[in-house]
Amino acid sequence: MSGSDRTDDAARAGDPSGHASGAGGQAGAERYGLSHLEVLESEAVHIFREVAGEFERPVILYSGGKDSIVMLHLALKAFAPAPLPFSLLHVDTGHNFPEVLHHRDHQAAHHNLRLHIAHVQDYIDDGRLRERPDGTRNPLQTLPLLDTITTQRFDAVFGGGRRDEEKARAKERVFSLRDEFGTWNPRRQRPELWQLYNGRHSPGEHVRVFPLSNWTELDVWQYIAHEKIELPTIYYAHTRQVFHRHGMWLAPGDWGGPHDHETLQTRHVRYRTVGDMSCTGAVDSHADTIDKVITEITASRLTERGATRADDKLSEAAMEDRKREGYF
């Protein structure tokens, strides 16, 4: 079934916006033979098409991580067989995992897409940003991101954030308005009854768009399995040298690890999420296939970011503070 067929079926299931969500929509979808994943896909396809119709210069944030890979896959489906009407954007901290960057570049080239890369290192070199004592560059991504949005005049920016990742992300709408300074005010969130999205914005403002808002980590992996989507090998169990810090297994690198008192160990690990090497931890795992990963996630009681992202553990409001400043 194509993306357009699923959208049409979802509309017939009782949602005038063209996708079946919520209890009533889900029940209606089941009557028309739509699976849970097909409902989610239909919703995401509808969102991509809405943005294409409402905005002039949308861009997809694409890091080569699993959520952005699924988001790109959905976007390509939404417009096939036509070419994707969006370019890609990645804020490169300079401390990213090589496997992920290789996948990012390969996919951009394979689909003949323009890839904008904003380098945190450039901002450090010319003094616009200063290196943090802990070596973590994730919090330094905001300024390069906002500068690129401004200089490239992007008016809609797709992100792969999901509401099950972290508390602050649960406050987002699918269309999330950012002011002329790129900052986020939860009090300015707009209602989205019946999935009617309001993309209105003033000059200088832009909208962050989250097509995976209603997905969970398990949904993402089940969709990857169903669609046979290729991921960087880092997401599957492999042997890697790591050291222990802040309750996580971190990979060594020129970002500042390990310290003298930290011992490298060779372990069987995989990554549930990827980002800056200095704050993204691996988990002990023997899940080297998609089916094993899904089984492992089903049994886990921790969110992927809560278990493996040090920057989200700085304070209870760490992510929300960064979102207010303009981070995703």
N, C-alpha and C positions, 0 to 999 in steps of 0.2 A: 504494500500500500504506500503510495507516495505521500509526501508531507501535505500537499494540497488536499488529497482525498481524506486524510485524517482530520484536517481542519474542518472540512465540510461535514464529516460525520460528527465531529464534536459540536458543531453548530446545530445540527439536527437533534443532538442529544439534549438540547434545551438551553444553551448558552448563546445569547444573541451576539456576543463578542467573537464567537468563532472558536472557542475552546472550552472543554468541559473540566471545570475545577470545582472544588468544594464538594460537599456530600451529595447534593442534588445532581451536579454535573457528573460526578463519578458514577452514580447509579445510572444516569442516562447513558453514559459512555458504555457501561457494561451491557446495557440493552442492545446497543449497536455493535457489540463485539470488540470494543476497543480495550486493550490492556492498559494497565497502570502506566507503563512506559510510553505507550502510544499517546495517552492523554498528555503526559509531560512533554513529549516531543511536539505534539500539536500546539500546545501553549507557547513553547519557545519559538516555533516557526512563525506563529502569529505575531509574536513580539518583534522578531527581526523584520517582518514585512511592514509592520506598523511604523517602525523607525525609518525604514527606507522611504516610506511615503510622507513622513512628517518632517524629516530633518534633511539638511543640505550636505553636511560633511560628517557622517558617523565614522567611528573607528572602533576596532575590536582590540581590547587589551589581550595580548597573546604572549605568554611567557614560555610555552612549551610544557607547562604543567597540565595535569589530567583534566581539570575543569575547563581551562582555556582550550584544550584540544577538543573536548566534547562540544564546547560552544562553537568553535570553528566548524566542526562537522555538521552541527545543526544549521548554521548559517549557510553553508554550501548547499545543504538539502533544501533550504527555504527558497533558493533562487535557481536551482538546477532546472534545465541545462544551461541557463545563462551564467555568465561569470559573476563572481561575488562583487557587489557594488561598494564594498568597504575595504579599506586598507587595515593593516595590523600595526600595533604599537607595543613595544616592550621597554620598560625602564630597567636597564641592566645595571645591577649593583657592582659588577666587577668580581663578585664572589659567588656567582652562580655555578651550579653543577655542570660540568662539560657535557654529560650525556643529554641534559635537558636543552642546552643551547644548540647542540647538534640537531636534535629533533626539531627545534624551532626553525632553524635555517632550512632544514630539509623540506619541511611542510610548506614554508613560504615559497620556496623555489618550485616545488612540485605543483602547487596550485597557481603559480604565476601571480603571486600577490605582493604588493608593495609593503615592505616591513620598515617602519620607523623605529629606530633604536635611540633612546635617550640614555647616555652614559653617566652614571653617578661620578665616575672617576674624573670626567671632564670638569665637573663642578668643584671637586676637591682640588684639582690641579690649578684652577684659576681663582680659588679662594672664595667662591660663592657658598661652599659648604666646607665644614671641618670634620675630619675623621673623629669618630667617637672613641673614647678610651677602651670600650669593650670590643671594638672592631666590627660591631654590627652595623650594617648599612641599610637594613630595611627601613628604619625611620628616616633615612636620607632620600628616599625615593620621591617624596611629595613635591619638592621644588622642581626637579626635572620633569615630572609628570605634568604639573600645572603649566610650566613654561612651554612644553611641547603642545599641549592643548591650545594654548593661546596663540603661539606662532603659526601653528597649522590650521587654526580656526575650526577645530573640531567642535561641533555643537551637540553631539551625542557620543558617549563613550561606553561601550559594552564592557561589563566586568563579569567574572565568573563566580561572584560571591553567592553563597547559599545561606539560608537562614538557620541551618543547623550547625554552622561552623563556630560561631562566637556570639555572645549576647548582643553586642552592638549591631551586628548584621541583621538580627531579627527585627530591628526597628526600621529597616529600609523598606521602601516601596519598590515595585518593579521599575518605575520611572522616578528617579531621585534627583531633585533639583539642586544644583550648586550655584552659588552666587558669583558675582564678578571676580571675587577673590578665590574661587574654587572651594569655598568652605561649605560645610553641611550643617544645616540647622534642623534637628528632628521636628521642631514645631512647624516647619514649613512643608512638611510631608503632605501630599495631596491624597484624598480618598481615591480608591480604585475599585469602586463598586461595579460588579459585573465585568471586571477586567477592562474598564474603559480608561485608557491611559491619556493623561494630559501632558503633552510635550511642550506646552507654551513656555517661553522663556524670553527674557529681555536681552538686548545686545550685551555681549560680554559674559552672560551666564551660559551654562551648559547643563545637560542632563546626563546622569549616570544611569545606565540601563542594565538590569540584572535578569537575563532570560532564564537562569537556573534557580531563581528564588525559591521555588516550591520543590526543588530536588533535595535529596539527602545524599550523603556519601555513598550509601548502599545503592540508591537509584543510579548514581553516576556509574558505579562499577557494573551494575546489571545492564545498563545501556551499552557500556563499552563491550561487554561480553556479547550482547545481542547483535550489535552492529559490527563486531570484529574490528574495533578501532585499535590502531597501533599506538603504543605508549613507549616512552623511554624505559629502558631496562631497569632503571633505578627504582621503579615502583614494584618490582618483583624481588623476591629474596635472592640475595647474592652475597658473596664473601667480600668483606670490606674492612679496612683498617679504620677504627674509630677510637675515641676516648670519651670518658665520662665527665660531664659537667652539667650542673644545674638539673640533675636527674634525667639527662638525656645522653644519647650516644651521638656525638658530633664527629664530622669528618675533618681530618687535619687539612690545613691550608695556610696560605700566606696572610690570611686575615687575622691570625693571632692564636693559633692553637696547634698542638697542645702546649701548655705551660710545663715548666720543669717538673712539677709534682704530678702531672697527668700522664698516665701510661697508655701508650697505644696498644690496642688489642685487635686481633683478627676475629670477627664475629660474622654470623649469618644474620643479615639485616635486610630490611627494605624500608622505603620511605612512603608514608601515607600522604604527605604534602611536600612540596618543594618550594624553596625560596633561597634567601641568602644562606650560604653554608654556615655562617657564624651563629645562626639562631634556629636552624632547621634540624631537628633530631631524627635519627633513624630508630626503628623499633626492632627488637629481636623477632625474627620470623623465619619460617621455612615455607612460606606461601609463595611458590615460584610459578604458579599458574593463576589464571583469572578465577577459576572455581575455588581454589584454596584461599585467594584473597577475599572473595565474597564470604566464604565461611568464617574467616578470621574477623572481618568487619562485623558480621552478624553477631558474633559473640562478644565484641568489645563494648565496654561501658563508657569509654572516653571518646570525645570528639577528636578529630584528627589534629586540629590546631591546639586544642587544650593539652594534648598529649605530647606534641612534637614541635611547638613553636615557642621559643623562649621570649620573643618580643611581646607575645600576648600575655605573658606572666608577670610583666613589670608592675602592673597594678590591676585592680578590678576594672578600671575604666581605660586601660591602655589603648585598646582598639578604638573606642569611642572618641577619645581625645585626638587620635591621629585622623579619624574620619572628619572631625570638625575642622582640622587643619587643611584638609583636601586630599588625604589618602583614601584609597578604596576601602 
